[in-house]
Amino acid sequence: MAYDLMVLGGGPAGYLAAERAAHAGLSVLLVEKRFIGGVCLNEGCIPSKALLYSAKMLEQARHGAAFGVKIPEAALVHVDVLARKEKVVKMLVSGVKAKLKKNGVTVIEAEGMLKGRTAEGYVLVANGTEHIGRNLLIATGSVPILPPITGLAESIASGYALTNREVLSLKEVPATLTVIGGGVIGLEMASYYAAAGSKVTVVEMLERIGGPLDAQIADALLTQLKKKAIAFELGAKVTTIGINGTATVAYEKNGKTETLAGDKVLVSIGRRPFTSDIGLESIGVETERGRIPTDDQGRTNRPGVYAAGDVNGVSMLAHTAYREAEVVVNHLLGKRDRMRYDAIPSVIYTQPEVACVGETSESAAKKGMEVDAVKLPMTYSGRYVAENERGEGFVKVLVEKHSRRMVGVHLIGSYASEIIYGAALMVETEMRVEDVRELVFPHPTVSEVIREAMFEF
Ligand code: NAI
């Protein structure tokens, strides 16, 4: 029998596509070599959020006195935090498995390899058996970039250097932690381990943290993280990791080579699509610098072969993957849909949280888009003031000059991660300043700063 759809990879793109397609009545096979739920559920988004929430609770407990709550001996017990993280992951993974089962998806937990095409469809080998599918979704995700840093392979093999996987399960809190890369993973893990008691230094190649973040937001985040005793070496490119009882990182800064010794080193310098060793060549799917290019319906260069999630290298975020997966399934079902990337929110779950959607001043300028920007402190919100002592959160809204359409919203401060979807909706639906002014926001909430910003244009 040939399946209507075979899905290779059981992360957010793969499991959601499988679930949705089966729910719509298609026969679906899902093949996953490691964990159902992929990196997001098992070694990324979810476990890191569990750790960061414990760090947030600790911080609140430590600063409780300012709010009339005295907790004299607040302490983080790392092993208990890890145990809770495991429990959270287990619960969510079993939830995904249950949904797949309920919808009638055939799941094989083994490595899958593509092996050409027959008259009936594409061939996928798993557990020594050949499976055939009329359509195929490649959702094999991404892996950490491991650059040509001298000594990196040895440091990883000996347990001194960690990737996103190991850093989430360290049995003990290292006294000192060096984080290579001040991007999303680096900053989130620096936040957790600093709260847990490590002396953390982030070594970042660029002069700023957070990659494509709005520059004012990135500066504010840097200031806040420094206040939490996280040290930063910016404009510092790591070249070597040496192990000699400790892990010594060598980096180039201002033309000089400097060194930094630490107990552990986290390597978080980005991820790359995973497309090797899955037999893509056997079915003629083209790759471009390791990623699988797709059109706005998730189609690759081969008929009936789709790709979604990190593997297409467009926007390596779980929520993008979900939407891409839905677009693919809708296309298979003959429903009109297409993928749009203009209003995809992104969040960094540090304390304070950062959340953004749409254009930054820099990206707008690059596109030749003329924008007006308004920056308002979150202290405009009654709830923010009630809940934050000397909080420095703010919102920055960008509006296209000629149309007065909202094109970007950037937040740093409490609830940013939960507020941003509303802002994404405004950007996605091209709301103008006047449209947002007419909306009623719940009071008192921090989200009101967005509405308030509308009256500054
Ligand atoms: P990233 O791309 O966010 O940041 C990597 C950083 O490493 C960059 O700032 C880069 O300049 C720096 N770098 C590169 N080479 C270097 C060198 N030799 N020395 C010093 N610095 C160097 O990558 P990251 O943090 O590894 O995250 C990977 C992916 O995971 C991202 O695509 C992100 O979207 C996703 N992710 C998303 C999260 C979220 O949405 N909250 C959380 C965690 C990960």
Boltz pocket constraint, residues with backbone or C-beta under 6 A from the ligand:
constraints:
  - pocket:
      binder: B
      contacts: [[A, 44], [A, 45], [A, 147], [A, 180], [A, 181], [A, 182], [A, 183], [A, 184], [A, 185], [A, 186], [A, 187], [A, 188], [A, 203], [A, 204], [A, 205], [A, 206], [A, 208], [A, 209], [A, 210], [A, 211], [A, 236], [A, 237], [A, 238], [A, 239], [A, 267], [A, 268], [A, 269], [A, 270], [A, 271], [A, 316], [A, 317], [A, 346], [A, 347], [A, 348], [A, 349]]
      max_distance: 6.0
